[in-house]
Amino acid sequence: MTGNALTLRGLRKAFHGTTILDSIDLDVAPGEVICIIGPSGGGKSTLLRCINHLEPLDAGIVLVEDELVGCAVEGEHLVETGDRQTSRVRRRMGMVFQQFNLFPHLTALENVTIGPIRVLKETRRDAEQHARALLDRVGLGQHADKHPAQLSGGQQQRVAIARALAMRPSLMLFDEPTSALDPELVGEVLQVMRSLADAGMTMLVVTHEISFAREVADTVVFMEGGVIVEKGPAAQVLARPTSPRTASFLRSTGTLSPQPEDVGLQP
């Protein structure tokens, strides 16, 4: 028993012979906020999809609160579990994507209640009561009866966050949740995520928002080429990275001084 909210060991994933993830190990403690940064194509989004078993692994294991996702131990071997068992464990993870993926024909309230009613078998009354509380929490209580087309991109993404929370997850996965938004709408989504972090939600966030990572993250992971290049406390990684590649990336984003003597590189 690890006591972790999430444990990754030896994750490997390849597409058409190209390695996307290579031996990824990571521990996430309950209540910890980890931000994953790095250049595009480094495997960050694929990592989240493999954690949630939206993409099957080629090797390695994922444990959510010490329970395997997508496989089970049978004798001395790991065997793939069926959809029902996988879905049961997956429900502990809420996922928010780059695109909002809301049902266009449903209202905000209906988008948030559909999962609890159909999957968790909640009564409509209980699901709607919880959904309205969540929409209030993300600042959209007055928009509950609007359809996605009547909402801004930032509002739609906040509905998507409420929808993920409606399944009562113990872990939230965010895959660049602000990348599809106009710049003036980014702040309202990040504010909701800050409030979740402040409330103790365990979060794994793929983001290009370095200032958000600096403010909210406990741990920052820098990924490139399908591997974890550097991992450590946010203040250390973002101000004094030990990897030259991390420092180079941060300088390219304008969030790190260009002077090598100021970034704490190891000789």
C-alpha positions in Angstrom: 0.0 0.0 0.0 1.5 3.3 -1.1 -1.0 5.7 0.4 -0.7 7.8 -2.8 -3.6 9.3 -4.6 -1.9 8.2 -7.8 1.0 5.9 -8.6 2.7 5.4 -12.0 5.3 2.8 -12.6 7.1 2.1 -15.8 4.5 3.7 -18.2 5.4 3.1 -21.8 3.4 4.1 -24.9 4.2 4.1 -28.6 2.3 5.0 -31.7 3.3 3.4 -35.0 6.8 2.6 -33.7 7.4 6.0 -32.2 7.9 6.1 -28.4 5.6 8.7 -26.8 6.1 7.7 -23.2 9.2 6.0 -21.9 9.4 4.5 -18.4 7.4 7.1 -16.6 7.4 6.9 -12.8 5.4 9.3 -10.7 3.8 9.5 -7.2 1.0 11.9 -6.4 0.1 12.4 -2.7 -3.4 13.1 -1.6 -4.1 16.8 -1.9 -1.0 17.4 -4.0 -1.1 19.7 -7.1 1.3 18.7 -9.8 1.8 20.8 -12.9 3.3 19.2 -16.0 5.1 21.6 -18.3 7.2 21.2 -21.4 7.3 21.6 -25.2 4.5 20.4 -27.4 4.8 16.8 -28.5 6.6 15.8 -25.3 4.0 13.3 -24.2 2.2 15.3 -21.6 -1.4 14.9 -23.0 -0.8 11.2 -23.8 0.3 10.7 -20.2 -3.0 11.9 -18.9 -4.9 9.8 -21.4 -3.0 6.7 -20.4 -3.6 7.5 -16.7 -7.3 7.6 -17.4 -7.0 4.5 -19.6 -8.4 6.4 -22.6 -5.2 5.1 -24.3 -4.1 1.6 -23.5 -0.6 1.2 -22.1 2.1 -0.8 -23.8 3.8 -1.4 -20.4 3.6 -0.2 -16.8 0.8 0.2 -14.2 -1.4 3.0 -13.0 -2.8 2.8 -9.4 -5.5 5.2 -8.1 -5.6 5.0 -4.4 -3.7 1.7 -4.6 -6.2 0.1 -7.0 -5.0 -0.9 -10.5 -6.6 0.9 -13.5 -7.3 -1.3 -16.5 -5.7 -4.4 -15.2 -5.6 -6.9 -12.3 -3.2 -9.3 -10.8 -3.9 -12.9 -11.7 -1.3 -15.3 -10.3 2.1 -13.8 -11.3 0.7 -11.9 -14.2 -1.2 -8.7 -15.0 -4.4 -9.3 -17.1 -6.5 -6.6 -18.7 -9.9 -6.0 -16.9 -13.2 -5.6 -18.6 -14.8 -2.3 -19.4 -17.1 -2.4 -16.3 -14.2 -2.8 -13.9 -12.1 -0.3 -15.7 -14.9 2.3 -15.7 -15.5 1.7 -12.0 -12.0 2.7 -11.1 -11.8 5.5 -13.7 -14.8 7.2 -12.1 -12.4 8.2 -9.3 -10.7 10.5 -11.8 -12.3 13.6 -13.3 -10.9 14.8 -16.6 -11.1 18.2 -18.2 -9.9 18.4 -21.8 -8.6 21.2 -24.1 -11.9 21.2 -25.9 -15.0 21.5 -23.7 -16.8 18.4 -25.2 -20.2 19.5 -23.9 -23.4 18.0 -25.3 -24.7 20.9 -27.5 -28.3 19.9 -27.2 -28.2 19.8 -23.4 -28.3 22.8 -21.0 -25.4 23.5 -18.6 -27.4 21.8 -15.8 -28.2 18.8 -18.0 -24.6 18.4 -19.0 -23.6 18.3 -15.3 -26.3 15.9 -14.3 -26.2 13.3 -17.1 -23.2 11.4 -15.6 -24.5 11.1 -12.0 -27.9 10.1 -13.2 -26.8 7.5 -15.8 -23.6 6.2 -14.3 -23.9 6.8 -10.5 -27.7 6.1 -10.6 -28.5 9.2 -8.6 -32.0 10.4 -8.5 -32.7 13.4 -10.8 -33.5 15.5 -7.7 -30.2 14.7 -6.0 -28.2 15.1 -9.2 -29.7 18.5 -10.0 -29.2 19.7 -6.4 -25.6 18.8 -6.5 -25.2 20.2 -10.1 -26.6 23.5 -9.1 -24.3 23.7 -6.2 -21.3 23.0 -8.5 -22.4 25.5 -11.1 -22.6 28.1 -8.3 -19.1 27.0 -7.2 -17.7 27.8 -10.7 -19.7 31.0 -10.9 -22.4 29.9 -13.4 -25.4 29.3 -11.2 -27.4 31.9 -13.2 -26.5 30.2 -16.5 -27.8 26.7 -15.5 -30.5 26.7 -18.2 -28.4 27.9 -21.0 -27.1 25.7 -23.8 -23.3 25.7 -24.6 -23.8 27.9 -27.7 -25.1 30.6 -25.4 -22.0 30.5 -23.3 -18.5 31.9 -23.8 -15.5 29.5 -24.1 -14.5 30.2 -20.5 -18.0 29.6 -19.3 -18.2 26.3 -21.3 -14.9 25.2 -19.7 -16.2 26.0 -16.3 -19.3 23.9 -17.0 -16.9 21.1 -18.1 -15.1 21.4 -14.7 -18.4 21.2 -12.9 -19.4 18.1 -15.0 -16.2 16.4 -13.9 -16.7 17.3 -10.3 -20.3 16.0 -10.4 -18.9 12.4 -10.5 -17.2 13.1 -7.1 -13.7 12.2 -8.2 -10.8 12.0 -5.8 -8.3 13.1 -8.5 -8.7 15.7 -11.2 -6.8 15.6 -14.5 -6.5 18.8 -16.5 -5.2 18.7 -20.1 -4.3 22.2 -21.0 -7.7 23.5 -20.0 -7.1 27.1 -21.1 -5.3 26.4 -24.5 -8.5 26.8 -26.5 -9.6 30.0 -24.8 -9.2 33.6 -25.8 -6.6 35.3 -23.5 -9.2 37.4 -21.7 -11.1 34.2 -20.7 -8.2 32.3 -19.3 -8.3 33.9 -15.9 -11.8 32.8 -15.0 -10.9 29.2 -15.6 -7.7 29.4 -13.7 -9.5 31.0 -10.7 -11.8 28.0 -10.5 -8.8 25.7 -10.5 -7.1 27.7 -7.8 -10.2 27.3 -5.7 -10.1 23.6 -6.2 -6.5 23.5 -5.1 -7.2 25.6 -2.1 -10.0 23.2 -1.1 -7.5 20.3 -1.1 -8.4 18.6 -4.4 -5.6 16.3 -5.8 -4.8 17.7 -9.3 -2.5 16.7 -12.2 -2.4 19.7 -14.6 -0.8 19.8 -18.0 -0.4 23.6 -18.6 1.6 26.3 -20.5 0.5 28.8 -17.8 3.8 29.0 -15.9 2.6 31.7 -13.6 -0.3 29.5 -12.6 2.1 26.6 -11.9 4.3 28.9 -9.8 1.3 30.1 -7.8 -0.6 26.9 -7.3 1.6 23.8 -7.8 3.3 21.9 -5.1 5.4 20.0 -7.6 6.4 20.8 -11.2 7.3 18.1 -13.7 9.2 19.0 -16.9 8.6 16.5 -19.7 10.3 16.3 -23.1 10.6 13.4 -25.5 8.4 11.2 -23.5 10.5 11.2 -20.4 10.5 13.2 -17.1 13.5 15.4 -17.4 13.1 17.2 -14.1 10.7 17.0 -11.1 10.8 18.9 -7.9 9.1 21.6 -5.7 7.6 24.3 -7.9 9.6 27.1 -6.4 12.9 25.3 -7.1 12.1 24.0 -10.6 10.7 27.3 -11.9 13.3 29.5 -10.4 16.5 27.4 -10.2 16.1 24.3 -12.4 18.9 21.8 -12.3 18.4 20.6 -15.9 19.8 22.8 -18.7 16.9 21.7 -20.9 14.3 22.9 -18.3 16.1 26.2 -18.0 16.2 26.6 -21.8 12.5 25.9 -22.0 11.6 28.4 -19.2 13.8 31.1 -20.8 12.0 30.6 -24.1 8.7 31.3 -22.3 10.1 34.5 -20.8 9.7 33.2 -17.2 13.3 32.7 -16.3 16.3 35.0 -16.4 18.5 34.4 -19.4 21.7 34.5 -17.3 23.0 31.0 -16.6 24.5 32.0 -13.3 21.0 32.9 -12.1 19.3 29.5 -12.8 21.2 27.2 -10.5 22.4 24.8 -13.1 24.5 21.9 -11.9 28.0 21.7 -13.3 
